[in-house]
Amino acid sequence: MSDVTPSFPMLLQRFFVDHLRQQRSVSPSTVAAYRDTFKLLLAFAEKAIGKAPTDLVLADLNATLILAFLDHLERERKNSVRSRNARLSGIRSFLKYAAHEDLTALAVIERSLAVPQKRHDKAVLGFLSRTEMDAIIAAPDCATWAGRRDQALFTLLYNTGARVSEAINLRINDAVLDVSPVVHLHGKGRKRRSVPLWKATAATLRQWLRHLPDAGSQGYLFPSSAGRRLSRSSVTQRLAHAVAQTACQLPALAERAVSPHTIRHTTAMHLLQSGVDITVIALWLGHEHPSTTHMYMEADLAMKGAALSRLQPIATVPARYRPPDQLMAFLQSL
């Protein structure tokens, strides 16, 4: 850190260019998310305190301004609590960086960092049964080129639990289909992980490769009909088409929202229900924090609890608890 205190515009530029891109090597999507957060924040600050972005100082990003900005996101922009918290995470990341660069603003930064994430109800975790997953994989018409691609793609998504972004970015040489089949996935934050492939998955991929145009080892494993990278929306549409076909046999699917991420949840739940350790599932899915994988354990316990509640309890009358003194009685009454 130099003796000269950097200005706010200089700090923000260094944060994006030096800290995020060079030091942390974050993904372009993370940079874009943080960029959009500060575009919104600076526009809001200009209206709220009457300062142009280039005239702001770090002390202007106080807790009062940040809370007002977050309230603006929810009330006026109609952002969800999840989006609100994501914007706050971007601001926090910048403030933590700035704390090492501008010691004069430490008091303001500490109070701003104390702004809490907002709690919200988590969506019910959706996943498919093995019968439903098998039916979706079998749904594409393998008499067509697109159908063969879709079946191979859905098979790989289920085997690996890959994010859709990881699957559509796969190159042909990322899939090793020899003695010990494995696929090398490039995940969030430029992290790479290798996931073993079942023999049936490897066989499906080998068969699919025979129908791929000769694009070399760097060609996309699941290209569009034009040979370019398949888009996320295309995968979602192809999956919706397969689900619609499957719903004729399994009507319950017609009432459910099935996305590519549902397949990822399905992989995790089936691994857990098969007795695979939760730490192995975290590595399988590429989770950085164990708390992310823990939601599958919670969902599994909730299912078991619901099943247990359907059983008839043993007809016994439990003894009533009697507090030993008045203070304990008071606590018991709360």
Disulfide bonds with the S-S distance in Angstrom:
none
